[in-house]
Amino acid sequence: MSSSSAAAAAKPPMRDALVAAAFRLFLERGYEQTTVDDIVALAGVGRRSFFRYFPSKEDVVFPDHERCLSDMTAFLAAGGEEHEPVRRVCDAARLVLRMYAENPDFSVQRYRLTKKVPGLRAYELSVVWRYERALAEYLRGRFAGRPEGALRADVIAAAVVAAHNNALRSWLRSGGESDASATVDHALGYVQSAFGRPSVVVPGEQRSEDVIVLVSRRGAPLWRVVQELESALGRG
Amino acid sequence: MSSSSAAAAAKPPMRDALVAAAFRLFLERGYEQTTVDDIVALAGVGRRSFFRYFPSKEDVVFPDHERCLSDMTAFLAAGGEEHEPVRRVCDAARLVLRMYAENPDFSVQRYRLTKKVPGLRAYELSVVWRYERALAEYLRGRFAGRPEGALRADVIAAAVVAAHNNALRSWLRSGGESDASATVDHALGYVQSAFGRPSVVVPGEQRSEDVIVLVSRRGAPLWRVVQELESALGRG
């Protein structure tokens, strides 16, 4: 909560007033039927003030993505070799969820608006693409010199974004009522299990000294052996 | 080759003439500097003929995606329970590569054009999104009733598209000179190894009756156990 009030304090009040006016009009009249002139009239400011903060009408719908993209890039750049790369991009993706969850009502209103306006949907796809590229560039750096580093980076970045967005949409569809963090943790956990290496043993694992003996035919498909192994370990 | 000449024969010549005229002008003058009027003048047809085939100037840049999306949807719908789902979406993605590879010069020209024009980049993102949704919807159907079916479907569809596009871009960057099929097979193989189940035992596997005995502590991370298992099986 303190971080969200700090962020709010750092935002110029005029910018917030423009966003609030825009959304009131979008919801009352529809997005297409609202002009920048209508927005500035309701906010009580001039057109130039609008364009000082927002390059276009579309940008006022997504006022925090630029900040979030910068935060994500800075977060990734601040990581060192000690951070497991897949885990790091999952943590970076959580910054986007946090931005949405800071203001559930606004996020849910925008979600409903975006579904109805094709131009906003296109804008959103371009933003999602930029997040995905930020994650992929980081992974390409971490995987540099490894075989298939760029391919793995692109695939894992896309998987992280898809998992994040699956969780985000399910939270938005719930009207912002469900537990956003738990949903996204679960979704990202799936990606980490496919691509990452668990960095810790599950806490509370009491039987760590038990021994598993697995007997398998050499010709058995690897997936079947792993399935047996998972069920022996009780993680199937 | 016969399928590509059959496809060419099925296309109305006027549509092809419009595409050819548009690309000649885009390359000579630039995309933004070319109007629909310029295109129809060069092709020697009226404006209405243009809009009969293409809703907008952007659509003439990507004349085959609608057909390819229909082909992909039909291909997925034609699959039965006997098709391993991840393999099936990989095969569906190959249809897109085939469309690009049918006409390497055109594809490479378009790639260079799209990189320079932000509006075309946005259009392309929306097309990619539609392919991804087609794959995800198919997987959601196949995974229906399984835990996390929708999440897995979204993540795998995104991974397949990212792998396909990584291979496609590397082929386009080569000027259409590299082996497109081999590149995409390799990229999709990575996704299948992460999410799919190998459906066949490697041919020539002679020692199928040998037995592996793997002893592991129960508390060991699963990835480490799988690593040991892979190296025991000689597939690490």
Interface residues (C-beta under 8 A of the other chain):
Chain A: R121 A122 L125 S126 W129 E148 A150 L151 R152 D154 V155 A157 A158 A159 V161 A162 A163 N165 N166 A167 A187 Y190 V191 A194 F195 R197 P198 V201 E205 R207 S208 E209 D210 V211 I212 V213 L214 V215 S216 R217 R218 G219 P221 L222 W223 V225 V226 L229 E230 L233 R235
Chain B: R121 A122 L125 S126 W129 E148 A150 L151 R152 D154 V155 A157 A158 A159 V161 A162 A163 N165 N166 A167 A187 Y190 V191 A194 F195 R197 P198 V201 E205 R207 S208 E209 D210 V211 I212 V213 L214 V215 S216 R217 R218 G219 P221 L222 W223 V225 V226 L229 E230 L233 R235
